[in-house]
Amino acid sequence: MKNDHGNLHIAIVETTPITRVDPTGMIWDVTNDAAIADVKSIVNEGNQQYLTFDNNRVGLNFGDMNQDEINNRINNDRGLALTYDLINAKDDNGNDLRFIYDVSDVGYGKDRKTGQIKETSYQGDIYSAVSNISKTPRNANGGTGFEKLAPVEGDAYVRLSSGSFKMESILGGTNWEGRPSVVFHEMAESYGRTKLGMPYMHKDGSGAHLYATQREGTFFGNLMPGHVPSMRR
């Protein structure tokens, strides 16, 4: 994710044909009630009833709903589609990919060279409000930048500090209702890197950041998705 001061990277997912729904969730874990609230915030209110959080593992359960109605709901709710993709993501060998989403001021990553566990923490500025760590390095496949840390566990780790994020509203002006946009963008960006193997960004601007921005569009009312000018606590 970009902001006025540089690049603030976050993470999320790509819609695939619906062949099954995992009622328990296998690969998207959340760490606390605040993280559960954030997951709910990216899904339309009428579809939140289909979310499950068994042992803090995100799942979807549509009950006896027919497949056409399930498809219709997912195709018309970008947050629900992202959730579906995250909980069904697999690597090239068919193994479940595990995404972890954390709402906290302190997180951890593993040094890619030494394996040493290092802390990532909120320091009072927007740069440190987000950690987006993936098994796919930030500069993979010819991407720009450099990333020292890998996830301590799982395949991707996204941490977002508590607080409100300002956004440019499609209705005009700015407001402090941008948190769902940030959550979606960061998880979509994480999906782009972890599942699709994208770098954060190529020199031409393509990559996971652009993927997440285009996938979001103005679904959350953010005129400039992927752009965070400021936050407040």
Buried (B, 14 or more C-beta within 10 A) or exposed (E): BBBEEEBBBBBBBBBEEBEEBBBEBBBBBBBEEEBBEBBBBBBEEEBBEBBBBEEBBBBBBBEEBEEEEBEEBBEEBBBBBBBBBBBBBEEEEEEBBBBBBBBBBEBBBBEBEEEEEEEBEBEEEBBBBBBBBBBBBBBBEEBBEEBBBBBBEBBBBBBBBBBBBBBBBEEEEEBEBBBBBBBBBBBBBBBBBBBBBBBBBBEEEEBBBBBBBEBBEEBBBBBBBBBBBBBEE
